[in-house]
Amino acid sequence: MRKFDKISIQEIPKRDLLLIIKALEYTGTHTNVDEFLDLKNNILMELSSLAESSKDEFLEYLHKS
């Protein structure tokens, strides 16, 4: 098996990406494990940066899909 440090998410549908973000938020909130919330925030920060938008604008974009 090939090993890798990074993966690309360009083939993940927007609907699935929104589901992942919501799942991380729910899990982090209900388990009090901050790493889930940190991961959600890191994903949103990276993707909103790529889209040249704010986190809120990017989330709104995902919700409209």
N, CA, C and O atoms as a MOPAC input file, in Angstrom:
PM7 MOZYME 1SCF
protein

 N      0.83900 1    -1.16700 1     0.00000 1
 C      0.00000 1     0.00000 1     0.00000 1
 C      0.89100 1     1.24000 1     0.00000 1
 O      1.88000 1     1.31300 1     0.72900 1
 N      0.51600 1     2.21600 1    -0.83800 1
 C      1.25500 1     3.47600 1    -0.87100 1
 C      0.89700 1     4.32000 1     0.33800 1
 O     -0.25300 1     4.34000 1     0.77700 1
 N      1.87700 1     5.00900 1     0.86400 1
 C      1.64600 1     5.89400 1     2.00300 1
 C      1.60500 1     7.33300 1     1.51200 1
 O      2.29700 1     7.69600 1     0.56100 1
 N      0.78800 1     8.14700 1     2.16700 1
 C      0.68700 1     9.55000 1     1.79700 1
 C      0.38000 1    10.38100 1     3.03400 1
 O     -0.19300 1     9.88800 1     4.00500 1
 N      0.77200 1    11.65200 1     2.98000 1
 C      0.54700 1    12.56600 1     4.09800 1
 C     -0.66900 1    13.45900 1     3.87900 1
 O     -1.27800 1    13.93200 1     4.83800 1
 N     -1.01700 1    13.68500 1     2.62900 1
 C     -2.13500 1    14.57400 1     2.31000 1
 C     -3.02900 1    13.91000 1     1.27700 1
 O     -2.59200 1    13.07300 1     0.48700 1
 N     -4.30000 1    14.30900 1     1.30700 1
 C     -5.23800 1    13.81200 1     0.30500 1
 C     -5.96800 1    14.99300 1    -0.32100 1
 O     -6.00400 1    16.08000 1     0.25500 1
 N     -6.53800 1    14.78500 1    -1.47600 1
 C     -7.30000 1    15.81400 1    -2.17200 1
 C     -8.78700 1    15.56500 1    -1.97500 1
 O     -9.24400 1    14.42200 1    -1.98900 1
 N     -9.53000 1    16.64000 1    -1.79200 1
 C    -10.97200 1    16.47900 1    -1.61000 1
 C    -11.76200 1    17.05100 1    -2.78500 1
 O    -12.97000 1    17.25800 1    -2.67400 1
 N    -11.10400 1    17.30200 1    -3.88800 1
 C    -11.77500 1    17.95200 1    -5.00300 1
 C    -12.88900 1    17.10600 1    -5.60800 1
 O    -13.73400 1    17.65400 1    -6.31700 1
 N    -12.92900 1    15.83200 1    -5.37000 1
 C    -13.97600 1    14.97300 1    -5.92300 1
 C    -15.12100 1    14.71200 1    -4.94500 1
 O    -16.06000 1    13.99100 1    -5.28000 1
 N    -15.06000 1    15.28100 1    -3.75300 1
 C    -16.12600 1    15.09600 1    -2.76700 1
 C    -17.25400 1    16.06800 1    -3.08900 1
 O    -17.01600 1    17.27100 1    -3.19000 1
 N    -18.47500 1    15.57000 1    -3.25100 1
 C    -19.60700 1    16.46800 1    -3.52000 1
 C    -19.82000 1    17.45500 1    -2.37000 1
 O    -19.51900 1    17.15400 1    -1.21400 1
 N    -20.34200 1    18.63600 1    -2.70400 1
 C    -20.57000 1    19.66700 1    -1.69000 1
 C    -21.49200 1    19.16500 1    -0.59100 1
 O    -21.29400 1    19.48500 1     0.58100 1
 N    -22.48100 1    18.39300 1    -0.95300 1
 C    -23.42700 1    17.85800 1     0.03700 1
 C    -22.70500 1    16.97300 1     1.06000 1
 O    -22.97500 1    17.05700 1     2.25800 1
 N    -21.79300 1    16.13100 1     0.58500 1
 C    -21.02700 1    15.26200 1     1.48700 1
 C    -20.09100 1    16.07700 1     2.37800 1
 O    -19.91900 1    15.76800 1     3.55800 1
 N    -19.49600 1    17.10400 1     1.81300 1
 C    -18.60700 1    17.96500 1     2.58600 1
 C    -19.37600 1    18.66000 1     3.70900 1
 O    -18.88200 1    18.76100 1     4.83200 1
 N    -20.57400 1    19.13400 1     3.40700 1
 C    -21.40500 1    19.76000 1     4.43700 1
 C    -21.76000 1    18.75000 1     5.51900 1
 O    -21.77000 1    19.09100 1     6.70200 1
 N    -22.04800 1    17.52500 1     5.13500 1
 C    -22.36900 1    16.47500 1     6.10400 1
 C    -21.17400 1    16.18900 1     7.02000 1
 O    -21.34800 1    16.00400 1     8.22400 1
 N    -19.98300 1    16.15300 1     6.46300 1
 C    -18.77300 1    15.93600 1     7.26000 1
 C    -18.59700 1    17.07200 1     8.26900 1
 O    -18.30600 1    16.82700 1     9.44000 1
 N    -18.77100 1    18.29800 1     7.81700 1
 C    -18.61900 1    19.45800 1     8.70000 1
 C    -19.65100 1    19.42600 1     9.82100 1
 O    -19.32100 1    19.67700 1    10.98000 1
 N    -20.89700 1    19.11700 1     9.47800 1
 C    -21.95200 1    19.03000 1    10.49500 1
 C    -21.68100 1    17.89200 1    11.47900 1
 O    -21.92800 1    18.03500 1    12.67600 1
 N    -21.17800 1    16.77300 1    10.98300 1
 C    -20.88100 1    15.63100 1    11.85500 1
 C    -19.75300 1    15.96300 1    12.82800 1
 O    -19.80700 1    15.57900 1    13.99700 1
 N    -18.74200 1    16.66700 1    12.35600 1
 C    -17.65200 1    17.07800 1    13.23800 1
 C    -18.16000 1    18.03600 1    14.31400 1
 O    -17.77300 1    17.92900 1    15.47700 1
 N    -19.02200 1    18.96600 1    13.92600 1
 C    -19.60500 1    19.91300 1    14.88900 1
 C    -20.43100 1    19.17200 1    15.93700 1
 O    -20.28000 1    19.40700 1    17.13600 1
 N    -21.29900 1    18.28400 1    15.48300 1
 C    -22.16500 1    17.52000 1    16.39200 1
 C    -21.33100 1    16.66900 1    17.35400 1
 O    -21.56600 1    16.66900 1    18.56200 1
 N    -20.37000 1    15.95600 1    16.80700 1
 C    -19.55000 1    15.06500 1    17.62800 1
 C    -18.73000 1    15.85300 1    18.64400 1
 O    -18.65400 1    15.47900 1    19.81500 1
 N    -18.12200 1    16.93500 1    18.19600 1
 C    -17.33600 1    17.75200 1    19.11200 1
 C    -18.16900 1    18.35700 1    20.22400 1
 O    -17.72700 1    18.43400 1    21.37000 1
 N    -19.37200 1    18.78500 1    19.88400 1
 C    -20.26200 1    19.39400 1    20.87200 1
 C    -20.77800 1    18.37400 1    21.87200 1
 O    -20.85300 1    18.66400 1    23.06600 1
 N    -21.13400 1    17.19000 1    21.40700 1
 C    -21.75900 1    16.19500 1    22.27600 1
 C    -20.77700 1    15.28500 1    23.01500 1
 O    -21.17400 1    14.57000 1    23.93600 1
 N    -19.51000 1    15.30400 1    22.62500 1
 C    -18.52100 1    14.47200 1    23.32500 1
 C    -17.52000 1    15.30800 1    24.11800 1
 O    -16.72000 1    14.77700 1    24.88800 1
 N    -17.57600 1    16.61800 1    23.91800 1
 C    -16.61100 1    17.53300 1    24.54200 1
 C    -15.16900 1    17.19700 1    24.16100 1
 O    -14.24700 1    17.42200 1    24.94500 1
 N    -14.98100 1    16.66000 1    22.96400 1
 C    -13.64200 1    16.39500 1    22.43000 1
 C    -13.32300 1    17.53100 1    21.45300 1
 O    -13.83000 1    17.56800 1    20.33200 1
 N    -12.48100 1    18.44400 1    21.90100 1
 C    -12.19800 1    19.64600 1    21.12100 1
 C    -11.52800 1    19.36600 1    19.77900 1
 O    -11.61000 1    20.19100 1    18.86900 1
 N    -10.87700 1    18.23200 1    19.64200 1
 C    -10.19600 1    17.91700 1    18.38600 1
 C    -11.16900 1    17.84900 1    17.21200 1
 O    -10.80300 1    18.18700 1    16.08600 1
 N    -12.40700 1    17.41600 1    17.46200 1
 C    -13.40200 1    17.37300 1    16.38500 1
 C    -13.75800 1    18.78800 1    15.93200 1
 O    -13.88100 1    19.05300 1    14.73600 1
 N    -13.92000 1    19.68200 1    16.88700 1
 C    -14.23400 1    21.07200 1    16.55400 1
 C    -13.03900 1    21.75100 1    15.89000 1
 O    -13.20700 1    22.55200 1    14.97100 1
 N    -11.83900 1    21.43200 1    16.35500 1
 C    -10.63400 1    21.98100 1    15.73300 1
 C    -10.51000 1    21.52000 1    14.28600 1
 O    -10.18000 1    22.31200 1    13.40300 1
 N    -10.77500 1    20.24400 1    14.04700 1
 C    -10.70600 1    19.71100 1    12.68800 1
 C    -11.73900 1    20.38400 1    11.79400 1
 O    -11.43200 1    20.75300 1    10.66100 1
 N    -12.95400 1    20.54400 1    12.29400 1
 C    -14.00300 1    21.23000 1    11.52700 1
 C    -13.56100 1    22.64300 1    11.17000 1
 O    -13.70900 1    23.07700 1    10.02800 1
 N    -13.01900 1    23.35800 1    12.14900 1
 C    -12.57600 1    24.73200 1    11.90800 1
 C    -11.40000 1    24.79000 1    10.93900 1
 O    -11.32900 1    25.69400 1    10.10600 1
 N    -10.47600 1    23.83600 1    11.03900 1
 C     -9.34000 1    23.79500 1    10.11000 1
 C     -9.79900 1    23.52900 1     8.68200 1
 O     -9.31000 1    24.15500 1     7.74100 1
 N    -10.73100 1    22.60700 1     8.52200 1
 C    -11.26500 1    22.30700 1     7.18800 1
 C    -11.94600 1    23.54000 1     6.61100 1
 O    -11.71400 1    23.90600 1     5.45900 1
 N    -12.79000 1    24.18100 1     7.42200 1
 C    -13.48400 1    25.38200 1     6.95200 1
 C    -12.51400 1    26.50900 1     6.62200 1
 O    -12.69800 1    27.21800 1     5.63300 1
 N    -11.49200 1    26.67500 1     7.43800 1
 C    -10.51200 1    27.72800 1     7.20000 1
 C     -9.78600 1    27.49400 1     5.87300 1
 O     -9.62900 1    28.42100 1     5.07900 1
 N     -9.34800 1    26.26300 1     5.63500 1
 C     -8.63000 1    25.95300 1     4.39700 1
 C     -9.51900 1    26.12400 1     3.16500 1
 O     -9.10800 1    26.72400 1     2.17200 1
 N    -10.73500 1    25.59200 1     3.23900 1
 C    -11.62100 1    25.65300 1     2.07800 1
 C    -12.10700 1    27.06800 1     1.80000 1
 O    -12.21700 1    27.46800 1     0.64100 1
 N    -12.39600 1    27.82400 1     2.84300 1
 C    -12.83000 1    29.20500 1     2.61600 1
 C    -11.67500 1    30.03800 1     2.06200 1
 O    -11.89200 1    30.94900 1     1.26300 1
 N    -10.46700 1    29.73100 1     2.47700 1
 C     -9.30400 1    30.42000 1     1.92800 1
 C     -9.14200 1    30.11100 1     0.44100 1
 O     -8.87800 1    31.01000 1    -0.35800 1
 N     -9.30000 1    28.84800 1     0.07600 1
 C     -9.21600 1    28.46800 1    -1.34000 1
 C    -10.30300 1    29.13600 1    -2.17100 1
 O    -10.08500 1    29.49400 1    -3.32900 1
 N    -11.47900 1    29.30000 1    -1.56400 1
 C    -12.60600 1    29.92000 1    -2.26400 1
 C    -12.56800 1    31.44600 1    -2.16900 1
 O    -13.43400 1    32.12900 1    -2.71600 1
 N    -11.56100 1    31.97400 1    -1.47300 1
 C    -11.42700 1    33.41500 1    -1.26000 1
 C    -12.71000 1    33.99900 1    -0.67400 1
 O    -13.25200 1    34.98500 1    -1.17500 1
 N    -13.17900 1    33.36200 1     0.40000 1
 C    -14.39600 1    33.80400 1     1.07900 1
 C    -14.21100 1    33.63900 1     2.58300 1
 O    -13.21400 1    33.08600 1     3.04600 1
 N    -15.18700 1    34.12800 1     3.32800 1
 C    -15.16300 1    33.90800 1     4.77500 1
 C    -15.72200 1    32.51600 1     5.06600 1
 O    -16.31000 1    31.87600 1     4.19400 1
 N    -15.52900 1    32.05800 1     6.30300 1
 C    -16.09300 1    30.75800 1     6.69200 1
 C    -17.60700 1    30.76400 1     6.54400 1
 O    -18.19700 1    29.80000 1     6.05600 1
 N    -18.23400 1    31.86500 1     6.97200 1
 C    -19.69400 1    31.96000 1     6.89100 1
 C    -20.18300 1    31.94000 1     5.44800 1
 O    -21.17900 1    31.28500 1     5.14100 1
 N    -19.49800 1    32.64700 1     4.56600 1
 C    -19.87100 1    32.64500 1     3.14800 1
 C    -19.72600 1    31.24700 1     2.55200 1
 O    -20.56100 1    30.80900 1     1.76100 1
 N    -18.66000 1    30.55800 1     2.93900 1
 C    -18.44000 1    29.21900 1     2.40500 1
 C    -19.50800 1    28.25100 1     2.89500 1
 O    -20.00500 1    27.43200 1     2.12100 1
 N    -19.86700 1    28.33700 1     4.18100 1
 C    -20.93200 1    27.47900 1     4.71400 1
 C    -22.26200 1    27.76400 1     4.02800 1
 O    -23.01600 1    26.84100 1     3.72100 1
 N    -22.54700 1    29.03300 1     3.79000 1
 C    -23.77900 1    29.39700 1     3.08500 1
 C    -23.78200 1    28.80100 1     1.67800 1
 O    -24.81000 1    28.31500 1     1.20500 1
 N    -22.63900 1    28.84000 1     1.02100 1
 C    -22.49300 1    28.25200 1    -0.30900 1
 C    -22.78500 1    26.74900 1    -0.27700 1
 O    -23.46200 1    26.23000 1    -1.16500 1
 N    -22.27600 1    26.05200 1     0.74000 1
 C    -22.52900 1    24.61400 1     0.86000 1
 C    -24.00600 1    24.33000 1     1.13900 1
 O    -24.56700 1    23.36200 1     0.62700 1
 N    -24.62200 1    25.17700 1     1.94900 1
 C    -26.03900 1    24.98400 1     2.27900 1
 C    -26.93700 1    25.16900 1     1.05700 1
 O    -27.99300 1    24.54300 1     0.96800 1
 N    -26.53200 1    26.01800 1     0.11900 1
 C    -27.34600 1    26.28300 1    -1.07000 1
 C    -27.29700 1    25.14800 1    -2.07800 1
 O    -28.08900 1    25.12000 1    -3.01900 1
 N    -26.39300 1    24.23000 1    -1.89400 1
 C    -26.20800 1    23.13500 1    -2.86500 1
 C    -27.29100 1    22.09700 1    -2.77400 1
 O    -27.27400 1    21.12000 1    -3.52200 1

